[in-house]
Amino acid sequence: MNPKEPLKIPLPTRFLGKLGTLRTYLTQLRLYLCFQQSALLGTHSNKVLAIAAYLNNDAAIWFEPLLREYLEKGNANHCSDPVKAIFNSYNEYE
């Protein structure tokens, strides 16, 4: 491996909402985000947006209205309190 080459971290596994898989999913996300901080500009909303792409099935169905509201408003501070909380704090998303 070339020391100047960036470390390649695998993408997180998609979360399907299956019982018993949440902890592994969140751990994969934390690892991924550790290595992607500069690309995501370190903001909570960018982190939540990036990991929302890894939701599928029931998990995606649950999160879609929150994501849609955020995308339509363009700023968490213009959203309802639940959306504001999630997009202003990655810990709240978890």
Buried (B, 14 or more C-beta within 10 A) or exposed (E): EEEEEEEEEEEBEEBBBEEEEEEEBBEBBBEBBEEBEEEBEEBBBBBBBBBBEBBBEEBBEEBEEBBEBBEEBEEBEEBEEEBBBBBBBBEEBE
